[in-house]
Amino acid sequence: MSETTAPPQTASPAPSGMQASQPLALLDTVLEPFNHPDSPGVVVAVAQHGKLLYRRAVGMASIEMGVANRPRTRIRIASTSKHFTAMGIMLLVEDGLVGLDDKVQKHLPEMPDLGPQGVTVRHLLTHTSGWRGHDELWALAHGLTFTHPGPGMPAMARQTELNFVPGTQMMYSNGGYHMLARIIERVSGKSYNDFLKERFFVPLDMPDTESITTDLDVSPGLAQPYMPKPGGGWTRGLYPCELDGGGSLASTVDDMLRWVAHLRSDDKKVGKAESWSLLSAPTTLASGDKVEYGFGLARHLYRGVEIVHHAGAALGTTSQMLTVPAHGLDIVILANGAPVNPAGLAIGVVEALLAEHLKERAPRAQSTDFPSLIGQRYYARETGSLLGFADVDMAGRHMLGMSLEGSMAIPMNHVGDRLWLGLQEISASDTALDAALIDPKSAPDVLAVTEGGQPRRFERIAGPAPEVSGFAPQVSGTFFSAAMDASATIETRNEQLVMRVQGRYGFVESVLTLVSEDVALLTSTDPVLAKLGKMVLSFDREAGRVVGLRMNTARSRNLRFVRQESNA
């Protein structure tokens, strides 16, 4: 099902029935497979210099009720919400009520004072705080067990360690933006949604945009989020915990086109131009290195043109908002479960409309140039991070792919002596290494890798993985994590090591795949969680005996579990 009528917005309306101009015909081709009455869909809008070029909705907003997506259908934009939160903070800065270098405890006194100099509002905005996110802490202990709003702040207040020293590294954290939403509420005296409505949605004519804290809340015109079931069909996507600040907004392509046009406009109706510019200004780390991410938005060159953007993904929704300021090109893509890649599709639109302005693509690393890395794994003891390298076949071209924390290998970019994956590719932090230091004939024993601007030492894992039967007695038992307020039990089942993490309200079971004597990969037995990614489990020993565990993901480092001794 689809609808392509023009929106009631300030941009010049499209001719009646218009879908794609010739350069945008690719959009109709991409969207048509999702134009069915039994599957979720996607809504796309493209404008340039205020003129609407494309606006179409396909698929179903409600499969159960037979309601099709429309251009004015509201869909969660997930993490694309972040720069709204950031700009909300900037309005409070302009009002003299918040300082960017205020310590978090000034506004949230219940939070612990962590790090050598503490965590500031600026650190939260730029994902350089090192604070573990409430949503990941919940999912690691409870799986997809649903909770009503409330546990997020206590979970982060329970932390006694950070992922890294604040300001030294960039690592994506939904929890930081959850804290920023609470700061907005404490300082303004209004709810997060009411503050955004008063300061943004009303003055910028965004009537269909609001913050919806949980997926249990009912809101008119909101598309249902869907996820594919392993055996076919669809299930509802329910994000298990509260979303405020980091991803709670629902919007339409029309509202988002208004927003992004204002974002790049020189004539600001809300806030100062200097505040808006900080949303996408690069972040400078303590080392002096710069990260192409500001206060909720990324800004960088793509094939010679500067793009500003942020994608979003929750359980059952994906999104992308992208603008090319120099060419006045604005793109909004919202999906409620259709298996489409909004970020990739938006780049396809840029390539179609700005082809004559684009330079050659940055080359991918070819696996034939780095044969010594293929099949190798490297482990960083300090952070518990695990890297792997593999040959990736891309339409007959063999590329060097890198795997992080057991993920599927992603083809690496290769310019000069730099091999890297960016934030837009791995959604955690930039990861790079120096190609000049890699001998194509012999895999190095040590790799110097930069993660989010922070240098790390990775050691090659040599030799075969230990056998389960011999390793099980070393690691079997019960462990407790104060950071997660959860216990973990490891036991052997059907010749496999299985770890069950039990939180207060739910549990997660994962199969351990031993990689070495020091590290294993965890794969959830829940197919939805398994699809979201693996985890790394490191073993801490005293006198050869495993006395503790450290759980690591792309966004959480060194979540510690201590062995609980039996009283028997």
HELIX and SHEET records of a PDB file:
HELIX    1   1 GLN A   22  LEU A   24  5                                   3    
HELIX    2   2 ALA A   25  LEU A   31  1                                   7    
HELIX    3   3 GLU A   32  PHE A   34  5                                   3    
HELIX    4   4 ALA A   78  SER A   81  5                                   4    
HELIX    5   5 LYS A   82  GLU A   94  1                                  13    
HELIX    6   6 VAL A  104  HIS A  107  1                                   4    
HELIX    7   7 VAL A  121  LEU A  125  1                                   5    
HELIX    8   8 HIS A  134  HIS A  142  1                                   9    
HELIX    9   9 GLY A  152  ALA A  157  1                                   6    
HELIX   10  10 ASN A  174  SER A  188  1                                  15    
HELIX   11  11 TYR A  192  LEU A  196  1                                   5    
HELIX   12  12 LYS A  197  PHE A  201  3                                   5    
HELIX   13  13 VAL A  253  ARG A  264  1                                  12    
HELIX   14  14 ALA A  273  LEU A  278  1                                   6    
HELIX   15  15 PRO A  325  HIS A  327  5                                   3    
HELIX   16  16 PRO A  342  LEU A  353  1                                  12    
HELIX   17  17 ALA A  355  HIS A  357  5                                   3    
HELIX   18  18 SER A  367  ASP A  369  5                                   3    
HELIX   19  19 PRO A  371  LEU A  373  5                                   3    
HELIX   20  20 LEU A  423  ILE A  426  1                                   4    
HELIX   21  21 ALA A  435  LEU A  437  5                                   3    
HELIX   22  22 VAL A  468  VAL A  475  1                                   8    
HELIX   23  23 PRO A  527  LEU A  532  1                                   6    
SHEET    1   A 7 SER A   2  GLU A   3  0                                        
SHEET    2   A 7 LYS A  51  VAL A  58 -1                                        
SHEET    3   A 7 VAL A  42  GLN A  48 -1                                        
SHEET    4   A 7 LEU A 329  ALA A 335 -1                                        
SHEET    5   A 7 THR A 317  VAL A 324 -1                                        
SHEET    6   A 7 VAL A 305  ALA A 314 -1                                        
SHEET    7   A 7 ALA A 298  TYR A 302 -1                                        
SHEET    1   B 2 MET A  60  SER A  62  0                                        
SHEET    2   B 2 VAL A  67  ALA A  68 -1                                        
SHEET    1   C 3 ILE A  75  ARG A  76  0                                        
SHEET    2   C 3 LEU A 249  SER A 251 -1                                        
SHEET    3   C 3 GLU A 210  SER A 211 -1                                        
SHEET    1   D 2 TYR A 226  PRO A 228  0                                        
SHEET    2   D 2 TRP A 234  ARG A 236 -1                                        
SHEET    1   E 2 THR A 283  THR A 284  0                                        
SHEET    2   E 2 LYS A 290  VAL A 291 -1                                        
SHEET    1   F 9 ILE A 410  PRO A 411  0                                        
SHEET    2   F 9 ARG A 397  LEU A 404 -1                                        
SHEET    3   F 9 SER A 385  MET A 394 -1                                        
SHEET    4   F 9 ARG A 377  ALA A 380 -1                                        
SHEET    5   F 9 GLN A 454  ARG A 460 -1                                        
SHEET    6   F 9 VAL A 446  GLU A 451 -1                                        
SHEET    7   F 9 THR A 431  ASP A 434 -1                                        
SHEET    8   F 9 ARG A 418  LEU A 421 -1                                        
SHEET    9   F 9 ASN A 413  VAL A 415 -1                                        
SHEET    1   G 9 GLY A 477  SER A 481  0                                        
SHEET    2   G 9 ALA A 486  ARG A 493 -1                                        
SHEET    3   G 9 GLN A 496  GLN A 502 -1                                        
SHEET    4   G 9 PHE A 507  LEU A 514 -1                                        
SHEET    5   G 9 VAL A 519  SER A 524 -1                                        
SHEET    6   G 9 MET A 535  GLU A 542 -1                                        
SHEET    7   G 9 ARG A 545  ASN A 552 -1                                        
SHEET    8   G 9 LEU A 559  ARG A 563 -1                                        
SHEET    9   G 9 GLY A 477  SER A 481 -1                                        
END                                                                             
